[in-house]
Amino acid sequence: MDKMNQAISELSYSDFRNILQNAQQRANIRLMEVSKMANIGRVGFFGFGGKGRGLASHIRATSNVELIIYDSDPAVRARALAEGFDVVEDLYSIQSSEGIVILGACQSQLEQAREVGARAVFFQEAAHLFDAPHLANKVREFSEWVVANLDSLYRTYMLVHPRSREAFMAVIRFRNSLDPRDLVDTRRNNRNMWFDIIETGSTRDYKIFLDVGAFDGDTIRQAFSRLLIQRAIAVEANAALFPQIRSSGIGISEEVLIVPYAAWSHRCRLKATEVRGGMVSVIEADDGELEAAPIDESVNESVDLIKIDIEGAEINALVGLRSVLQGFPDLAIAAYHKPQDLATIPDYLFGHGYRVENFDLHVAHYSDCLDDTIIYFLRKQ
């Protein structure tokens, strides 16, 4: 049965706290074990695509650990070799009887774990152990924020729709435990991100879609096909992506309107800078490479659905959307770029008219790592 059609009973604050404290205790015990194993010989690393590559590079740059890389794709193995890593041609070669094997694939760690066996170390466990970055924060800060903010998280939990409470709990429990098995019962298919909750939880007729952080138009293409929208507005600062965004509207009577700015609370320029060992922070700077502006300056029409995914600037975008939000469109917003997003984004919207009397707050997660937690505000039927 679809998780949207199931509800769980409401947890008391005591039970809520105990669940998260238990998750933290599990992580503490596990990390002590993993730390001891990581000091024995070389460390295997299974999966060098995307996030795995980033984590492996961080470990090499910040520790004395010697990594030995395996990936099932020969082209990826060749890239790792070209970047100076020690690479092997088969998984057996990194399944040492003494050392650990870090699982580098966020989307398929459980499958990797079955292949590796008892020495497998999950991606977020390794990222925590080696103090790796996650965008503008450290991975460790996600767990620390949960521990320090149980009251605010419980307030959010109480406002989440009953059918999404289990997913909300799974996300924050995972942020404490670092164990993706805590996500198994609620994790959703990544291919359905942005749309599955809307398709099962809303009966609205969506005509105009505002995509904030449109990238190459992939979400717009899905919105046209899955929600049968009639018009799309794309907010995207990277001009190199504009041809792909425009092509996402082929076959639709109106061309996709592109707002060529980064979404922000006011007009300025933005610069992406590296801070604290690989973390990226977006700051206002006169010499910034991106021009930023409030979306309200460019969108003067009623929209039905807004998606926002802009690397931690979601609150800034919402501030610059105050006029558009007065029409109370449904919302789908990324809530994983910063540790506090799961609380601060709902709080902002609760304070700007998105009352639980009129909107259902849903939470869904689409990966086996910190990425891809989405919150949805859907007008009640």
C-alpha positions in Angstrom: 0.0 0.0 0.0 1.3 3.5 -0.8 2.6 5.3 2.2 0.4 8.3 1.4 -2.6 6.1 2.2 -1.3 5.0 5.6 -1.2 6.9 8.9 0.6 6.3 12.1 -0.5 7.2 15.6 0.9 10.4 17.1 4.1 10.0 19.1 4.3 11.6 22.5 7.2 14.0 23.1 8.9 11.4 25.3 8.6 8.7 22.7 9.8 11.1 20.0 12.9 12.0 22.1 13.7 8.4 23.0 13.6 7.3 19.4 16.1 10.0 18.4 18.3 9.4 21.4 18.4 5.7 20.6 19.4 6.5 17.0 22.3 8.7 18.3 23.5 6.0 20.7 23.5 3.5 17.8 25.6 5.9 15.7 28.1 6.5 18.6 28.7 2.8 19.1 29.0 2.1 15.4 31.4 5.0 14.8 33.7 3.8 17.5 33.8 0.4 15.9 34.3 1.8 12.4 37.1 4.2 13.6 39.1 1.2 14.9 38.7 -0.8 11.7 39.6 2.3 9.6 43.1 2.3 11.2 43.9 -1.2 10.0 45.7 -1.3 6.7 44.2 0.2 3.6 40.5 1.2 3.3 38.4 -0.1 0.4 36.1 2.3 -1.4 33.2 0.8 -3.5 31.7 3.3 -6.0 33.5 6.3 -7.5 30.6 8.1 -9.2 29.2 11.4 -8.2 29.2 11.7 -4.4 31.6 8.7 -4.0 34.2 10.6 -5.9 33.7 13.7 -3.7 34.0 11.7 -0.5 37.0 9.8 -1.6 38.8 13.0 -2.6 37.9 14.6 0.8 39.3 11.5 2.7 42.5 11.6 0.6 43.0 15.3 1.2 42.3 15.4 4.9 43.6 12.1 6.3 46.5 9.6 6.1 44.1 6.8 5.1 45.1 4.9 2.0 42.1 4.3 -0.3 41.8 1.5 -2.8 39.0 2.1 -5.2 36.7 -0.2 -7.0 33.8 0.7 -9.3 31.7 -1.6 -11.5 32.1 0.8 -14.4 35.4 0.5 -16.3 35.2 4.1 -17.4 34.8 5.3 -13.8 37.7 3.1 -12.7 39.8 4.7 -15.4 38.8 8.2 -14.1 39.8 7.3 -10.6 43.1 5.9 -11.8 43.7 9.1 -13.8 43.1 11.2 -10.6 45.8 9.3 -8.8 43.8 6.8 -6.8 44.9 3.1 -6.3 42.3 1.2 -8.4 41.5 -2.5 -8.6 39.5 -4.4 -11.2 37.3 -6.5 -9.0 35.4 -6.2 -5.8 37.1 -9.2 -4.1 40.4 -7.2 -4.1 39.0 -4.7 -1.6 37.1 -7.1 0.6 40.0 -7.3 3.1 39.5 -9.5 6.1 40.7 -6.6 8.3 39.9 -3.2 6.7 36.6 -1.6 6.1 34.9 -1.0 2.7 33.2 2.4 2.4 30.1 2.4 0.2 30.2 5.3 -2.2 26.8 5.1 -3.9 24.1 7.1 -2.1 21.3 5.6 -4.1 22.3 1.9 -3.9 24.2 1.4 -0.6 22.0 -1.4 0.6 22.7 -3.4 -2.6 26.4 -2.6 -2.2 26.3 -3.7 1.4 24.9 -7.1 0.4 27.8 -7.6 -1.9 30.5 -6.5 0.6 29.3 -8.1 3.8 30.2 -7.4 7.4 33.0 -4.9 6.6 30.7 -2.5 4.8 30.5 1.1 6.1 27.7 3.3 4.9 28.3 6.5 3.1 27.0 8.9 5.8 28.9 6.9 8.5 32.2 7.5 6.5 31.3 11.1 5.9 30.7 11.7 9.6 33.9 9.8 10.6 36.1 11.8 8.2 34.2 15.1 9.0 33.2 15.6 5.3 31.3 18.6 4.0 27.7 18.7 2.9 27.3 21.9 0.9 27.5 24.9 3.3 27.7 22.7 6.4 29.5 19.6 7.7 27.8 16.3 7.7 28.2 16.2 11.5 26.2 19.4 11.9 23.1 17.6 10.7 23.2 15.2 13.6 24.2 17.9 16.0 21.3 20.1 14.9 18.7 17.3 15.6 20.1 16.7 19.1 20.0 20.4 19.9 16.6 21.2 18.5 14.3 18.4 19.5 11.6 20.9 20.7 11.4 22.7 17.3 11.4 19.4 15.4 8.6 18.0 17.6 6.5 21.1 16.8 7.0 20.5 13.1 6.3 16.8 13.6 2.9 17.7 15.2 2.0 19.8 12.2 3.0 17.2 9.6 0.1 15.4 8.0 -0.4 12.0 9.8 0.3 10.1 6.6 3.8 11.7 6.4 4.8 11.5 10.0 6.6 8.2 9.6 8.6 9.6 6.7 9.5 12.7 8.8 10.6 10.5 11.7 12.7 8.3 9.4 14.6 11.3 8.0 15.5 12.8 11.4 16.2 9.4 12.9 18.6 8.7 9.9 20.3 12.0 10.5 21.2 10.8 14.0 21.9 7.1 13.2 23.6 7.5 9.8 22.1 4.1 8.9 20.1 4.1 5.6 18.2 1.1 6.8 16.2 3.5 8.9 14.9 4.9 5.6 13.8 1.6 4.0 10.1 1.7 5.0 9.5 5.2 3.7 12.2 6.0 1.1 10.6 6.8 -2.3 11.8 6.2 -5.8 14.1 9.0 -6.9 12.5 9.1 -10.4 9.2 10.2 -8.8 10.7 13.1 -6.8 8.6 16.3 -6.9 5.5 14.6 -8.3 4.4 11.4 -6.4 3.1 13.2 -3.3 1.3 15.7 -5.5 -0.3 13.0 -7.6 -1.6 11.1 -4.6 -2.2 14.0 -2.2 -3.8 16.7 -4.3 -6.8 17.1 -6.5 -6.0 20.6 -7.8 -5.9 21.4 -11.5 -2.4 22.8 -12.1 -2.2 25.1 -15.0 0.9 27.3 -14.3 4.1 25.9 -12.9 6.9 28.0 -11.4 10.2 26.1 -11.3 12.8 27.9 -9.1 16.1 26.3 -9.9 15.0 24.9 -13.2 18.5 23.6 -14.2 18.0 22.0 -17.6 14.2 21.8 -17.6 14.0 18.2 -16.5 11.4 18.9 -13.8 9.4 21.1 -16.3 9.3 18.2 -18.8 7.8 15.9 -16.1 5.3 18.6 -15.0 4.0 18.9 -18.6 3.6 15.1 -18.8 2.5 14.1 -15.3 0.5 17.1 -14.2 -0.6 18.3 -17.6 0.3 21.9 -16.9 -0.3 24.4 -19.6 2.4 27.0 -18.9 5.8 27.0 -17.2 8.0 29.7 -15.8 11.7 28.8 -15.2 14.0 30.6 -12.8 17.5 29.8 -13.7 20.7 32.0 -13.7 22.9 29.7 -15.9 22.4 31.0 -19.4 24.1 27.9 -20.9 21.1 25.9 -19.8 18.5 28.1 -21.5 18.3 26.1 -24.8 17.5 22.9 -22.9 14.9 24.7 -20.8 13.2 26.1 -23.8 13.2 22.6 -25.4 11.3 21.3 -22.4 8.2 23.1 -23.6 8.2 21.7 -27.1 4.7 20.8 -28.1 3.1 23.2 -25.7 1.4 26.3 -27.1 3.3 28.8 -24.9 7.1 28.9 -24.8 8.6 28.4 -21.3 9.3 31.8 -19.8 12.8 32.1 -18.4 13.6 34.4 -15.5 17.4 34.8 -15.9 18.4 35.5 -12.3 19.2 33.6 -9.2 16.2 33.7 -6.8 17.0 35.9 -3.8 15.3 38.3 -1.3 16.5 41.5 -3.0 18.6 42.6 -6.0 22.3 41.9 -5.6 25.2 39.8 -7.0 26.1 36.4 -5.6 29.4 34.5 -5.4 29.9 30.8 -4.6 32.9 30.5 -2.3 34.6 27.5 -0.7 34.7 27.5 3.1 35.9 25.1 5.7 37.5 22.3 3.7 35.4 21.9 0.6 32.0 23.3 1.7 30.4 25.8 -0.7 28.7 28.9 0.6 26.8 31.4 -1.6 27.3 35.0 -0.4 26.4 38.5 -1.6 29.4 40.2 -3.3 29.7 43.1 -5.7 32.0 41.1 -7.9 29.8 37.9 -7.8 29.3 35.9 -11.0 25.5 35.6 -10.6 22.9 38.3 -10.8 20.1 37.8 -8.2 16.7 39.3 -7.8 13.3 38.7 -6.1 11.0 36.5 -8.3 8.2 39.0 -7.5 9.9 41.5 -9.8 9.5 39.2 -12.8 6.4 37.1 -12.1 3.2 39.1 -11.9 0.6 36.4 -12.5 -1.1 33.7 -10.4 0.7 30.4 -10.3 -0.7 27.0 -9.2 2.5 25.1 -8.1 6.0 26.2 -7.2 9.0 23.9 -6.9 12.2 25.3 -5.2 15.6 23.6 -5.2 18.4 26.2 -5.0 21.3 24.8 -2.9 20.3 26.3 0.5 18.8 29.6 -0.6 15.2 28.4 -0.3 14.3 30.9 2.5 15.8 33.8 0.5 13.7 32.7 -2.5 10.6 32.6 -0.4 11.2 36.1 0.9 11.4 37.3 -2.7 8.2 35.5 -3.5 5.9 37.2 -1.0 3.6 38.6 -3.6 3.3 35.4 -5.6 2.7 33.4 -2.4 -0.4 35.6 -1.6 -2.1 33.5 -4.3 -1.4 30.4 -2.1 0.0 28.1 -4.8 0.9 24.5 -3.7 4.6 24.1 -2.9 7.4 21.5 -3.2 10.6 22.6 -1.6 14.0 21.0 -1.0 14.7 20.7 2.7 18.1 19.1 3.0 20.7 21.7 2.0 21.0 23.0 5.6 20.4 21.1 8.9 17.6 23.5 10.0 15.6 23.4 6.8 13.1 20.8 8.0 12.0 23.3 10.7 12.8 26.8 9.4 11.1 26.4 6.0 7.8 25.2 7.4 8.0 27.9 10.2 8.4 30.6 7.6 5.4 29.4 5.6 3.3 28.9 8.7 4.0 32.6 9.4 3.0 33.7 5.9 -0.5 32.2 5.6 0.1 28.5 4.9 -2.0 27.5 7.9 -2.6 23.8 8.7 -6.3 24.6 8.6 -6.0 25.1 4.8 -2.9 23.2 3.8 -1.5 19.7 4.4 2.3 19.5 5.1 3.9 16.4 3.7 7.5 15.2 3.9 9.1 12.6 1.6 12.7 11.4 1.1 14.2 10.0 -2.1 17.7 8.7 -1.4 19.9 6.7 1.0 21.9 9.8 2.1 21.2 13.3 3.3 20.0 14.5 -0.1 16.5 14.7 -1.5 14.2 15.4 1.4 11.3 17.4 0.0 8.5 19.1 1.9 5.1 19.7 0.3 2.3 22.2 1.1 -0.9 21.0 -0.6 -4.1 22.8 -0.3 -6.7 20.7 1.5 -9.3 19.0 -0.7 
